[in-house]
Amino acid sequence: MSDSLTPAERRIGASLAAIFGLRMLGLFLIFPVFAPHASELAGGDNLMLVGIALGAYGLTQACLQIVWGMASDRWGRKPVIFAGLLLFAFGSAVAALSTTIEGVIAGRILQGAGAISAAVTALAADLIREEQRTKVMAMIGASIGLVFAGSLVIAPLLYGVAGLSGIFWLTGALALGAMLLLRFAVPNPPPPVPAPPVPLALVLRDAQLARLNFGVFVLHLTQTALWMLVPAALVQEGGLAVARHWQVYLPAVLLSFVVMTPAVIVAEKKGRMKQVFAGAILLLLCALAGLAFAGQGVWSLAFWLTLFFAAFNILEATQPSLISRIAPPQAKGKALGLYNTLQAIGLFVGGSLGGVLLQTLGGGAVYALCAGFCFIWLCLSRQIVVPPRRAI
């Protein structure tokens, strides 16, 4: 048996990563521009509500991720993914038509209700040979980091042309595009082979998986909370209008890929996954400290953002790979559902708690929250045991 992906598997993996990425791009596009724009909405002067709007989709994702995953087990992966993408498109339309912060929150809640992450990763597991799933899971995980980085570059440009409502309309169109990709580029999975159910408690008790679940919670909490601060810092300290923020994001993102690519190669090819993983968490912690304490001119912000993007992309690419290698083979679906649930909870907590802290205690408290969680994560990462690859 070949130790590489077949052409069909590469096409399936790329298509599923693109579907995942298109949907996540729709969620991430408002991150760089929403906080500065929110004051133009009725009620948008309430920073707590602004934070809730950023993280609201994470709440419904957290509540429904496992439900949608179970529905995909019963009614099929592709019908459930279609339904989730359609619901996401409807939420985008609600947000686009809203003139109040509460209306945007409602739209974001509906966007998040299309919680298809577990169904997409389960579909990948259905269609890809077991010994090749790690590669495809890494492709899907990397798509999150790539589209997040890309959204930071293109969102300010789109905002300058179409405004916030235009960005929301575009997110709905991206969801419809993902539906077409699912229909024409991804084959139907084979019927499931009957197998005894694996109790969720078994997954919950796995200490290795729990560390990774905590990690994705922290990573996305930090991601959402940080974007309560960065756009304002670029405006106030860097002297850049929102429509020009891409001038910082684009070089930072491109340079971060220069750091990320060899790190991922070393992790996968050289068997240094644990070292690269812990190093990326440390890099994330350093980036937070730099953003909090270094001079806040535009060059300083660009430098520390580059390190943040590099760490974020490495962690997004490696964590799903670790989940797929550590989880019991019969419990991969539940493990991925739980992982995506914790990711969504992190997004919601980062936005809502970040908004509360920013309004009551200031930006320093937000940085302290993120850094404290990252330090705990770094300590826990020392206890992760990376299993050897299966013989093929």
BALOBA-1460 file (C-alpha; in Angstrom, 3 decimals):
// residues 392
<rec num="1" residu="m" x="0.000" y="0.000" z="0.000"/>
<rec num="2" residu="s" x="1.331" y="3.454" z="-0.948"/>
<rec num="3" residu="d" x="2.581" y="5.606" z="1.914"/>
<rec num="4" residu="s" x="1.342" y="8.760" z="0.198"/>
<rec num="5" residu="l" x="-2.056" y="10.160" z="-0.691"/>
<rec num="6" residu="t" x="-3.598" y="8.952" z="-3.931"/>
<rec num="7" residu="p" x="-4.718" y="11.593" z="-6.457"/>
<rec num="8" residu="a" x="-8.329" y="11.005" z="-5.379"/>
<rec num="9" residu="e" x="-7.424" y="11.421" z="-1.708"/>
<rec num="10" residu="r" x="-5.512" y="14.624" z="-2.458"/>
<rec num="11" residu="r" x="-8.546" y="16.005" z="-4.300"/>
<rec num="12" residu="i" x="-10.893" y="15.034" z="-1.458"/>
<rec num="13" residu="g" x="-8.567" y="16.455" z="1.175"/>
<rec num="14" residu="a" x="-8.110" y="19.725" z="-0.704"/>
<rec num="15" residu="s" x="-11.866" y="20.021" z="-1.305"/>
<rec num="16" residu="l" x="-12.796" y="19.406" z="2.330"/>
<rec num="17" residu="a" x="-10.087" y="21.804" z="3.508"/>
<rec num="18" residu="a" x="-11.477" y="24.399" z="1.089"/>
<rec num="19" residu="i" x="-15.059" y="23.865" z="2.348"/>
<rec num="20" residu="f" x="-13.867" y="24.190" z="5.926"/>
<rec num="21" residu="g" x="-11.756" y="27.192" z="4.997"/>
<rec num="22" residu="l" x="-14.477" y="29.034" z="3.061"/>
<rec num="23" residu="r" x="-16.823" y="28.782" z="6.015"/>
<rec num="24" residu="m" x="-14.163" y="29.862" z="8.511"/>
<rec num="25" residu="l" x="-13.176" y="32.762" z="6.233"/>
<rec num="26" residu="g" x="-16.775" y="33.918" z="6.439"/>
<rec num="27" residu="l" x="-16.538" y="33.877" z="10.222"/>
<rec num="28" residu="f" x="-13.101" y="35.512" z="10.458"/>
<rec num="29" residu="l" x="-13.537" y="38.347" z="7.947"/>
<rec num="30" residu="i" x="-15.151" y="40.661" z="10.479"/>
<rec num="31" residu="f" x="-12.386" y="40.252" z="13.083"/>
<rec num="32" residu="p" x="-10.065" y="43.010" z="11.831"/>
<rec num="33" residu="v" x="-12.791" y="45.568" z="11.121"/>
<rec num="34" residu="f" x="-15.732" y="45.005" z="13.450"/>
<rec num="35" residu="a" x="-14.466" y="46.646" z="16.639"/>
<rec num="36" residu="p" x="-13.663" y="49.981" z="14.920"/>
<rec num="37" residu="h" x="-16.937" y="49.834" z="12.939"/>
<rec num="38" residu="a" x="-19.215" y="48.878" z="15.835"/>
<rec num="39" residu="s" x="-19.617" y="52.476" z="17.018"/>
<rec num="40" residu="e" x="-21.638" y="53.146" z="13.863"/>
<rec num="41" residu="l" x="-24.251" y="50.590" z="14.955"/>
<rec num="42" residu="a" x="-27.004" y="51.379" z="17.423"/>
<rec num="43" residu="g" x="-25.747" y="50.086" z="20.776"/>
<rec num="44" residu="g" x="-22.246" y="49.582" z="19.407"/>
<rec num="45" residu="d" x="-20.654" y="51.761" z="22.080"/>
<rec num="46" residu="n" x="-21.078" y="48.890" z="24.555"/>
<rec num="47" residu="l" x="-17.771" y="47.008" z="24.362"/>
<rec num="48" residu="m" x="-19.237" y="43.967" z="26.087"/>
<rec num="49" residu="l" x="-21.826" y="43.621" z="23.288"/>
<rec num="50" residu="v" x="-19.110" y="44.161" z="20.691"/>
<rec num="51" residu="g" x="-17.151" y="41.274" z="22.201"/>
<rec num="52" residu="i" x="-20.264" y="39.101" z="22.298"/>
<rec num="53" residu="a" x="-20.891" y="39.854" z="18.615"/>
<rec num="54" residu="l" x="-17.365" y="38.700" z="17.766"/>
<rec num="55" residu="g" x="-17.671" y="35.484" z="19.776"/>
<rec num="56" residu="a" x="-21.413" y="34.736" z="19.598"/>
<rec num="57" residu="y" x="-21.111" y="32.130" z="16.861"/>
<rec num="58" residu="g" x="-18.781" y="30.208" z="19.149"/>
<rec num="59" residu="l" x="-21.585" y="29.781" z="21.691"/>
<rec num="60" residu="t" x="-23.983" y="28.130" z="19.269"/>
<rec num="61" residu="q" x="-21.110" y="26.113" z="17.787"/>
<rec num="62" residu="a" x="-20.287" y="24.823" z="21.259"/>
<rec num="63" residu="c" x="-23.905" y="23.865" z="21.924"/>
<rec num="64" residu="l" x="-24.554" y="22.204" z="18.574"/>
<rec num="65" residu="q" x="-21.244" y="20.740" z="17.391"/>
<rec num="66" residu="i" x="-21.796" y="17.280" z="18.850"/>
<rec num="67" residu="v" x="-25.515" y="17.403" z="17.912"/>
<rec num="68" residu="w" x="-24.679" y="18.031" z="14.245"/>
<rec num="69" residu="g" x="-22.027" y="15.322" z="14.383"/>
<rec num="70" residu="m" x="-24.554" y="12.821" z="15.722"/>
<rec num="71" residu="a" x="-27.034" y="13.933" z="13.042"/>
<rec num="72" residu="s" x="-24.405" y="13.204" z="10.392"/>
<rec num="73" residu="d" x="-24.074" y="9.684" z="11.791"/>
<rec num="74" residu="r" x="-27.803" y="9.157" z="11.387"/>
<rec num="75" residu="w" x="-28.729" y="11.043" z="8.186"/>
<rec num="76" residu="g" x="-25.406" y="11.199" z="6.373"/>
<rec num="77" residu="r" x="-22.463" y="13.590" z="6.323"/>
<rec num="78" residu="k" x="-23.238" y="15.528" z="3.164"/>
<rec num="79" residu="p" x="-26.920" y="16.362" z="3.883"/>
<rec num="80" residu="v" x="-25.951" y="17.683" z="7.319"/>
<rec num="81" residu="i" x="-23.097" y="19.758" z="5.898"/>
<rec num="82" residu="f" x="-25.439" y="21.204" z="3.254"/>
<rec num="83" residu="a" x="-27.960" y="22.156" z="5.953"/>
<rec num="84" residu="g" x="-25.278" y="23.769" z="8.120"/>
<rec num="85" residu="l" x="-23.890" y="25.842" z="5.253"/>
<rec num="86" residu="l" x="-27.388" y="27.012" z="4.313"/>
<rec num="87" residu="l" x="-28.040" y="28.095" z="7.909"/>
<rec num="88" residu="f" x="-24.714" y="29.938" z="7.935"/>
<rec num="89" residu="a" x="-25.683" y="31.796" z="4.750"/>
<rec num="90" residu="f" x="-29.026" y="32.800" z="6.322"/>
<rec num="91" residu="g" x="-27.252" y="34.153" z="9.415"/>
<rec num="92" residu="s" x="-24.929" y="36.165" z="7.177"/>
<rec num="93" residu="a" x="-27.942" y="37.787" z="5.524"/>
<rec num="94" residu="v" x="-29.469" y="38.662" z="8.913"/>
<rec num="95" residu="a" x="-26.216" y="40.324" z="10.010"/>
<rec num="96" residu="a" x="-25.859" y="42.178" z="6.687"/>
<rec num="97" residu="l" x="-29.311" y="43.717" z="7.038"/>
<rec num="98" residu="s" x="-28.887" y="44.707" z="10.702"/>
<rec num="99" residu="t" x="-28.339" y="48.274" z="11.862"/>
<rec num="100" residu="t" x="-28.043" y="47.445" z="15.578"/>
<rec num="101" residu="i" x="-25.449" y="45.534" z="17.558"/>
<rec num="102" residu="e" x="-28.194" y="43.177" z="18.751"/>
<rec num="103" residu="g" x="-29.114" y="42.362" z="15.153"/>
<rec num="104" residu="v" x="-25.508" y="41.537" z="14.320"/>
<rec num="105" residu="i" x="-25.340" y="39.303" z="17.404"/>
<rec num="106" residu="a" x="-28.465" y="37.474" z="16.196"/>
<rec num="107" residu="g" x="-26.882" y="36.963" z="12.776"/>
<rec num="108" residu="r" x="-23.659" y="35.685" z="14.311"/>
<rec num="109" residu="i" x="-25.607" y="33.246" z="16.482"/>
<rec num="110" residu="l" x="-27.316" y="31.872" z="13.371"/>
<rec num="111" residu="q" x="-23.983" y="31.642" z="11.573"/>
<rec num="112" residu="g" x="-22.587" y="29.578" z="14.416"/>
<rec num="113" residu="a" x="-25.648" y="27.332" z="14.506"/>
<rec num="114" residu="g" x="-24.382" y="25.739" z="11.294"/>
<rec num="115" residu="a" x="-21.847" y="23.800" z="13.341"/>
<rec num="116" residu="i" x="-20.497" y="21.414" z="10.713"/>
<rec num="117" residu="s" x="-16.832" y="21.129" z="11.727"/>
<rec num="118" residu="a" x="-17.195" y="17.664" z="13.227"/>
<rec num="119" residu="a" x="-19.256" y="16.480" z="10.243"/>
<rec num="120" residu="v" x="-16.586" y="17.675" z="7.790"/>
<rec num="121" residu="t" x="-13.758" y="15.969" z="9.668"/>
<rec num="122" residu="a" x="-15.880" y="12.822" z="10.043"/>
<rec num="123" residu="l" x="-16.477" y="12.863" z="6.272"/>
<rec num="124" residu="a" x="-12.714" y="13.052" z="5.779"/>
<rec num="125" residu="a" x="-12.316" y="10.019" z="8.035"/>
<rec num="126" residu="d" x="-14.972" y="8.185" z="5.978"/>
<rec num="127" residu="l" x="-13.256" y="8.849" z="2.646"/>
<rec num="128" residu="i" x="-9.530" y="8.651" z="3.489"/>
<rec num="129" residu="r" x="-7.562" y="5.519" z="4.352"/>
<rec num="130" residu="e" x="-6.726" y="5.272" z="8.030"/>
<rec num="131" residu="e" x="-2.953" y="5.460" z="7.513"/>
<rec num="132" residu="q" x="-3.358" y="8.698" z="5.502"/>
<rec num="133" residu="r" x="-5.894" y="10.506" z="7.704"/>
<rec num="134" residu="t" x="-3.256" y="12.413" z="9.656"/>
<rec num="135" residu="k" x="-2.194" y="14.210" z="6.488"/>
<rec num="136" residu="v" x="-5.732" y="15.208" z="5.575"/>
<rec num="137" residu="m" x="-6.556" y="16.262" z="9.144"/>
<rec num="138" residu="a" x="-3.454" y="18.453" z="9.040"/>
<rec num="139" residu="m" x="-4.665" y="19.952" z="5.744"/>
<rec num="140" residu="i" x="-8.018" y="20.806" z="7.296"/>
<rec num="141" residu="g" x="-6.393" y="22.187" z="10.429"/>
<rec num="142" residu="a" x="-3.960" y="24.265" z="8.388"/>
<rec num="143" residu="s" x="-6.872" y="25.745" z="6.422"/>
<rec num="144" residu="i" x="-8.083" y="27.467" z="9.596"/>
<rec num="145" residu="g" x="-4.771" y="29.182" z="10.145"/>
<rec num="146" residu="l" x="-4.455" y="30.109" z="6.479"/>
<rec num="147" residu="v" x="-7.917" y="31.632" z="6.143"/>
<rec num="148" residu="f" x="-7.559" y="33.482" z="9.447"/>
<rec num="149" residu="a" x="-4.316" y="35.008" z="8.222"/>
<rec num="150" residu="g" x="-5.846" y="35.744" z="4.821"/>
<rec num="151" residu="s" x="-8.909" y="37.371" z="6.369"/>
<rec num="152" residu="l" x="-6.698" y="39.855" z="8.190"/>
<rec num="153" residu="v" x="-5.209" y="40.925" z="4.856"/>
<rec num="154" residu="i" x="-8.333" y="41.158" z="2.695"/>
<rec num="155" residu="a" x="-10.933" y="42.293" z="5.264"/>
<rec num="156" residu="p" x="-9.667" y="45.894" z="5.516"/>
<rec num="157" residu="l" x="-9.638" y="46.131" z="1.706"/>
<rec num="158" residu="l" x="-13.175" y="44.733" z="1.455"/>
<rec num="159" residu="y" x="-14.337" y="47.030" z="4.245"/>
<rec num="160" residu="g" x="-12.988" y="50.053" z="2.377"/>
<rec num="161" residu="v" x="-14.952" y="49.027" z="-0.737"/>
<rec num="162" residu="a" x="-18.186" y="47.445" z="0.526"/>
<rec num="163" residu="g" x="-18.453" y="48.223" z="4.247"/>
<rec num="164" residu="l" x="-19.421" y="45.754" z="6.945"/>
<rec num="165" residu="s" x="-22.729" y="44.774" z="5.331"/>
<rec num="166" residu="g" x="-20.875" y="43.944" z="2.122"/>
<rec num="167" residu="i" x="-18.533" y="41.654" z="4.047"/>
<rec num="168" residu="f" x="-21.506" y="39.820" z="5.556"/>
<rec num="169" residu="w" x="-23.097" y="39.392" z="2.113"/>
<rec num="170" residu="l" x="-19.796" y="37.993" z="0.872"/>
<rec num="171" residu="t" x="-19.671" y="35.490" z="3.749"/>
<rec num="172" residu="g" x="-23.089" y="34.203" z="2.718"/>
<rec num="173" residu="a" x="-21.896" y="33.834" z="-0.871"/>
<rec num="174" residu="l" x="-18.834" y="31.909" z="0.330"/>
<rec num="175" residu="a" x="-21.103" y="29.449" z="2.142"/>
<rec num="176" residu="l" x="-23.106" y="28.900" z="-1.044"/>
<rec num="177" residu="g" x="-19.835" y="28.386" z="-2.930"/>
<rec num="178" residu="a" x="-18.803" y="25.766" z="-0.380"/>
<rec num="179" residu="m" x="-22.110" y="23.960" z="-1.024"/>
<rec num="180" residu="l" x="-21.293" y="23.754" z="-4.746"/>
<rec num="181" residu="l" x="-17.825" y="22.419" z="-3.955"/>
<rec num="182" residu="l" x="-19.318" y="19.761" z="-1.673"/>
<rec num="183" residu="r" x="-21.814" y="18.751" z="-4.353"/>
<rec num="184" residu="f" x="-19.426" y="18.413" z="-7.277"/>
<rec num="185" residu="a" x="-15.931" y="17.772" z="-5.841"/>
<rec num="186" residu="v" x="-16.530" y="15.423" z="-2.888"/>
<rec num="187" residu="p" x="-17.820" y="11.868" z="-3.455"/>
<rec num="188" residu="n" x="-20.438" y="10.257" z="-1.288"/>
<rec num="189" residu="p" x="-18.958" y="8.230" z="1.576"/>
<rec num="190" residu="p" x="-19.458" y="4.455" z="1.756"/>
<rec num="191" residu="p" x="-22.201" y="3.224" z="4.087"/>
<rec num="192" residu="p" x="-20.963" y="2.945" z="7.677"/>
<rec num="193" residu="v" x="-19.781" y="-0.407" z="8.968"/>
<rec num="194" residu="p" x="-21.754" y="-1.408" z="12.078"/>
<rec num="195" residu="a" x="-19.586" y="-1.177" z="15.182"/>
<rec num="196" residu="p" x="-20.257" y="-1.065" z="18.910"/>
<rec num="197" residu="p" x="-20.636" y="2.514" z="20.134"/>
<rec num="198" residu="v" x="-17.756" y="4.093" z="22.034"/>
<rec num="199" residu="p" x="-18.896" y="5.891" z="25.208"/>
<rec num="200" residu="l" x="-18.260" y="9.633" z="25.253"/>
<rec num="201" residu="a" x="-16.938" y="9.184" z="28.787"/>
<rec num="202" residu="l" x="-13.976" y="7.252" z="27.352"/>
<rec num="203" residu="v" x="-12.992" y="10.285" z="25.273"/>
<rec num="204" residu="l" x="-13.590" y="12.690" z="28.147"/>
<rec num="205" residu="r" x="-11.331" y="10.681" z="30.471"/>
<rec num="206" residu="d" x="-8.405" y="10.588" z="28.050"/>
<rec num="207" residu="a" x="-5.820" y="12.929" z="29.580"/>
<rec num="208" residu="q" x="-3.899" y="13.319" z="26.319"/>
<rec num="209" residu="l" x="-6.980" y="14.423" z="24.407"/>
<rec num="210" residu="a" x="-7.998" y="16.693" z="27.288"/>
<rec num="211" residu="r" x="-4.697" y="18.591" z="26.993"/>
<rec num="212" residu="l" x="-5.253" y="19.120" z="23.275"/>
<rec num="213" residu="n" x="-8.861" y="20.190" z="23.861"/>
<rec num="214" residu="f" x="-7.680" y="22.711" z="26.445"/>
<rec num="215" residu="g" x="-5.096" y="23.895" z="23.931"/>
<rec num="216" residu="v" x="-7.576" y="24.604" z="21.140"/>
<rec num="217" residu="f" x="-9.795" y="26.397" z="23.678"/>
<rec num="218" residu="v" x="-6.895" y="28.657" z="24.676"/>
<rec num="219" residu="l" x="-5.759" y="29.270" z="21.103"/>
<rec num="220" residu="h" x="-9.156" y="30.462" z="19.927"/>
<rec num="221" residu="l" x="-9.882" y="32.387" z="23.119"/>
<rec num="222" residu="t" x="-6.648" y="34.280" z="22.472"/>
<rec num="223" residu="q" x="-7.433" y="34.742" z="18.799"/>
<rec num="224" residu="t" x="-10.831" y="36.350" z="19.478"/>
<rec num="225" residu="a" x="-9.811" y="38.416" z="22.512"/>
<rec num="226" residu="l" x="-6.727" y="39.803" z="20.771"/>
<rec num="227" residu="w" x="-8.812" y="41.214" z="17.954"/>
<rec num="228" residu="m" x="-10.619" y="43.388" z="20.454"/>
<rec num="229" residu="l" x="-7.265" y="45.212" z="20.776"/>
<rec num="230" residu="v" x="-5.155" y="44.968" z="17.620"/>
<rec num="231" residu="p" x="-7.293" y="47.002" z="15.168"/>
<rec num="232" residu="a" x="-7.627" y="49.835" z="17.682"/>
<rec num="233" residu="a" x="-3.853" y="49.764" z="18.345"/>
<rec num="234" residu="l" x="-3.138" y="50.063" z="14.623"/>
<rec num="235" residu="v" x="-5.476" y="53.064" z="14.417"/>
<rec num="236" residu="q" x="-4.412" y="54.826" z="17.604"/>
<rec num="237" residu="e" x="-0.725" y="53.918" z="17.900"/>
<rec num="238" residu="g" x="0.176" y="53.084" z="14.317"/>
<rec num="239" residu="g" x="-1.794" y="55.921" z="12.724"/>
<rec num="240" residu="l" x="-3.397" y="53.593" z="10.142"/>
<rec num="241" residu="a" x="-7.012" y="53.845" z="9.038"/>
<rec num="242" residu="v" x="-8.877" y="50.534" z="9.055"/>
<rec num="243" residu="a" x="-8.837" y="50.318" z="5.252"/>
<rec num="244" residu="r" x="-4.985" y="50.428" z="5.356"/>
<rec num="245" residu="h" x="-4.469" y="47.715" z="7.971"/>
<rec num="246" residu="w" x="-3.672" y="45.245" z="5.206"/>
<rec num="247" residu="q" x="-0.336" y="47.069" z="4.820"/>
<rec num="248" residu="v" x="0.656" y="45.560" z="8.182"/>
<rec num="249" residu="y" x="-1.202" y="42.260" z="7.947"/>
<rec num="250" residu="l" x="0.033" y="41.204" z="4.494"/>
<rec num="251" residu="p" x="3.796" y="41.345" z="5.183"/>
<rec num="252" residu="a" x="3.265" y="39.844" z="8.647"/>
<rec num="253" residu="v" x="1.244" y="36.945" z="7.248"/>
<rec num="254" residu="l" x="3.703" y="36.224" z="4.437"/>
<rec num="255" residu="l" x="6.661" y="36.249" z="6.811"/>
<rec num="256" residu="s" x="4.786" y="34.002" z="9.240"/>
<rec num="257" residu="f" x="4.515" y="31.350" z="6.517"/>
<rec num="258" residu="v" x="8.310" y="31.451" z="6.186"/>
<rec num="259" residu="v" x="8.483" y="30.450" z="9.861"/>
<rec num="260" residu="m" x="5.560" y="28.016" z="9.801"/>
<rec num="261" residu="t" x="6.494" y="25.867" z="6.800"/>
<rec num="262" residu="p" x="9.860" y="24.497" z="8.002"/>
<rec num="263" residu="a" x="8.457" y="24.071" z="11.514"/>
<rec num="264" residu="v" x="5.640" y="21.820" z="10.276"/>
<rec num="265" residu="i" x="8.089" y="19.855" z="8.088"/>
<rec num="266" residu="v" x="10.396" y="19.285" z="11.068"/>
<rec num="267" residu="a" x="7.436" y="18.213" z="13.210"/>
<rec num="268" residu="e" x="6.074" y="15.676" z="10.723"/>
<rec num="269" residu="k" x="9.143" y="14.449" z="8.830"/>
<rec num="270" residu="k" x="11.762" y="14.565" z="11.589"/>
<rec num="271" residu="g" x="9.545" y="13.271" z="14.391"/>
<rec num="272" residu="r" x="9.875" y="16.452" z="16.467"/>
<rec num="273" residu="m" x="6.164" y="17.096" z="16.895"/>
<rec num="274" residu="k" x="6.268" y="17.621" z="20.661"/>
<rec num="275" residu="q" x="9.198" y="20.051" z="20.512"/>
<rec num="276" residu="v" x="7.672" y="22.077" z="17.680"/>
<rec num="277" residu="f" x="4.286" y="22.079" z="19.413"/>
<rec num="278" residu="a" x="5.681" y="23.378" z="22.724"/>
<rec num="279" residu="g" x="7.894" y="25.865" z="20.892"/>
<rec num="280" residu="a" x="4.873" y="27.314" z="19.084"/>
<rec num="281" residu="i" x="3.039" y="27.820" z="22.393"/>
<rec num="282" residu="l" x="6.123" y="29.589" z="23.792"/>
<rec num="283" residu="l" x="6.277" y="31.738" z="20.666"/>
<rec num="284" residu="l" x="2.603" y="32.616" z="21.129"/>
<rec num="285" residu="l" x="3.295" y="33.638" z="24.723"/>
<rec num="286" residu="c" x="6.248" y="35.802" z="23.628"/>
<rec num="287" residu="a" x="4.107" y="37.491" z="20.971"/>
<rec num="288" residu="l" x="1.452" y="38.356" z="23.558"/>
<rec num="289" residu="a" x="4.079" y="39.803" z="25.884"/>
<rec num="290" residu="g" x="5.536" y="41.822" z="23.022"/>
<rec num="291" residu="l" x="2.164" y="43.231" z="22.011"/>
<rec num="292" residu="a" x="1.408" y="44.123" z="25.624"/>
<rec num="293" residu="f" x="4.718" y="45.706" z="26.678"/>
<rec num="294" residu="a" x="6.718" y="46.724" z="23.618"/>
<rec num="295" residu="g" x="6.437" y="50.126" z="21.999"/>
<rec num="296" residu="q" x="3.219" y="50.278" z="20.045"/>
<rec num="297" residu="g" x="4.465" y="51.947" z="16.868"/>
<rec num="298" residu="v" x="3.490" y="50.355" z="13.585"/>
<rec num="299" residu="w" x="6.833" y="48.518" z="13.145"/>
<rec num="300" residu="s" x="6.661" y="47.026" z="16.621"/>
<rec num="301" residu="l" x="3.078" y="45.909" z="16.122"/>
<rec num="302" residu="a" x="3.972" y="44.340" z="12.770"/>
<rec num="303" residu="f" x="6.887" y="42.390" z="14.290"/>
<rec num="304" residu="w" x="4.899" y="40.896" z="17.154"/>
<rec num="305" residu="l" x="1.922" y="40.160" z="14.912"/>
<rec num="306" residu="t" x="4.232" y="38.209" z="12.606"/>
<rec num="307" residu="l" x="5.283" y="36.008" z="15.530"/>
<rec num="308" residu="f" x="1.660" y="35.604" z="16.599"/>
<rec num="309" residu="f" x="0.588" y="34.491" z="13.109"/>
<rec num="310" residu="a" x="3.487" y="32.028" z="12.873"/>
<rec num="311" residu="a" x="2.615" y="30.424" z="16.215"/>
<rec num="312" residu="f" x="-1.116" y="30.364" z="15.430"/>
<rec num="313" residu="n" x="-0.607" y="28.703" z="12.045"/>
<rec num="314" residu="i" x="1.780" y="26.054" z="13.414"/>
<rec num="315" residu="l" x="-0.656" y="25.139" z="16.188"/>
<rec num="316" residu="e" x="-3.669" y="25.050" z="13.865"/>
<rec num="317" residu="a" x="-1.825" y="22.696" z="11.525"/>
<rec num="318" residu="t" x="-0.461" y="20.314" z="14.162"/>
<rec num="319" residu="q" x="-3.259" y="19.942" z="16.718"/>
<rec num="320" residu="p" x="-5.790" y="18.091" z="14.500"/>
<rec num="321" residu="s" x="-2.961" y="15.823" z="13.401"/>
<rec num="322" residu="l" x="-2.219" y="15.001" z="17.040"/>
<rec num="323" residu="i" x="-5.917" y="14.391" z="17.763"/>
<rec num="324" residu="s" x="-6.160" y="11.920" z="14.874"/>
<rec num="325" residu="r" x="-3.084" y="10.025" z="16.107"/>
<rec num="326" residu="i" x="-3.947" y="9.958" z="19.818"/>
<rec num="327" residu="a" x="-7.708" y="9.260" z="19.673"/>
<rec num="328" residu="p" x="-8.815" y="5.597" z="19.750"/>
<rec num="329" residu="p" x="-9.638" y="4.531" z="16.171"/>
<rec num="330" residu="q" x="-13.276" y="3.782" z="17.046"/>
<rec num="331" residu="a" x="-13.702" y="7.169" z="18.765"/>
<rec num="332" residu="k" x="-12.246" y="9.610" z="16.245"/>
<rec num="333" residu="g" x="-15.633" y="11.152" z="15.472"/>
<rec num="334" residu="k" x="-16.433" y="11.842" z="19.105"/>
<rec num="335" residu="a" x="-12.883" y="13.070" z="19.758"/>
<rec num="336" residu="l" x="-13.062" y="15.508" z="16.858"/>
<rec num="337" residu="g" x="-16.543" y="16.636" z="17.879"/>
<rec num="338" residu="l" x="-15.335" y="17.381" z="21.393"/>
<rec num="339" residu="y" x="-12.231" y="19.117" z="20.035"/>
<rec num="340" residu="n" x="-14.348" y="21.375" z="17.794"/>
<rec num="341" residu="t" x="-16.717" y="22.063" z="20.686"/>
<rec num="342" residu="l" x="-13.853" y="23.331" z="22.845"/>
<rec num="343" residu="q" x="-12.616" y="25.406" z="19.919"/>
<rec num="344" residu="a" x="-16.037" y="27.053" z="19.667"/>
<rec num="345" residu="i" x="-16.238" y="27.663" z="23.427"/>
<rec num="346" residu="g" x="-12.851" y="29.378" z="23.236"/>
<rec num="347" residu="l" x="-14.096" y="31.676" z="20.474"/>
<rec num="348" residu="f" x="-17.136" y="32.671" z="22.520"/>
<rec num="349" residu="v" x="-15.295" y="33.111" z="25.813"/>
<rec num="350" residu="g" x="-12.523" y="35.095" z="24.134"/>
<rec num="351" residu="g" x="-14.953" y="37.550" z="22.590"/>
<rec num="352" residu="s" x="-17.354" y="37.957" z="25.498"/>
<rec num="353" residu="l" x="-14.839" y="37.883" z="28.349"/>
<rec num="354" residu="g" x="-12.384" y="39.993" z="26.364"/>
<rec num="355" residu="g" x="-15.093" y="42.616" z="25.866"/>
<rec num="356" residu="v" x="-15.990" y="42.641" z="29.559"/>
<rec num="357" residu="l" x="-12.352" y="42.986" z="30.651"/>
<rec num="358" residu="l" x="-11.642" y="45.680" z="28.082"/>
<rec num="359" residu="q" x="-14.634" y="47.711" z="29.219"/>
<rec num="360" residu="t" x="-14.002" y="47.321" z="32.951"/>
<rec num="361" residu="l" x="-10.240" y="46.918" z="33.401"/>
<rec num="362" residu="g" x="-8.633" y="47.925" z="30.122"/>
<rec num="363" residu="g" x="-6.503" y="46.227" z="27.478"/>
<rec num="364" residu="g" x="-3.819" y="45.100" z="29.933"/>
<rec num="365" residu="a" x="-6.315" y="42.755" z="31.579"/>
<rec num="366" residu="v" x="-7.115" y="41.160" z="28.205"/>
<rec num="367" residu="y" x="-3.429" y="40.502" z="27.516"/>
<rec num="368" residu="a" x="-3.012" y="39.107" z="31.032"/>
<rec num="369" residu="l" x="-5.963" y="36.737" z="30.543"/>
<rec num="370" residu="c" x="-4.547" y="35.374" z="27.277"/>
<rec num="371" residu="a" x="-0.995" y="35.085" z="28.607"/>
<rec num="372" residu="g" x="-2.141" y="33.294" z="31.768"/>
<rec num="373" residu="f" x="-4.022" y="30.667" z="29.783"/>
<rec num="374" residu="c" x="-1.093" y="30.229" z="27.376"/>
<rec num="375" residu="f" x="1.315" y="29.682" z="30.272"/>
<rec num="376" residu="i" x="-0.910" y="26.936" z="31.698"/>
<rec num="377" residu="w" x="-1.117" y="25.390" z="28.224"/>
<rec num="378" residu="l" x="2.665" y="25.470" z="27.885"/>
<rec num="379" residu="c" x="3.053" y="23.619" z="31.196"/>
<rec num="380" residu="l" x="0.494" y="20.991" z="30.174"/>
<rec num="381" residu="s" x="2.153" y="20.476" z="26.786"/>
<rec num="382" residu="r" x="5.211" y="18.980" z="28.495"/>
<rec num="383" residu="q" x="3.082" y="15.942" z="29.425"/>
<rec num="384" residu="i" x="1.832" y="15.203" z="25.908"/>
<rec num="385" residu="v" x="3.064" y="11.882" z="24.539"/>
<rec num="386" residu="v" x="3.070" y="11.696" z="20.749"/>
<rec num="387" residu="p" x="2.408" y="8.098" z="19.638"/>
<rec num="388" residu="p" x="4.543" y="6.611" z="16.865"/>
<rec num="389" residu="r" x="3.065" y="6.441" z="13.410"/>
<rec num="390" residu="r" x="1.340" y="3.191" z="12.491"/>
<rec num="391" residu="a" x="3.247" y="0.853" z="10.294"/>
<rec num="392" residu="i" x="1.789" y="0.916" z="6.802"/>
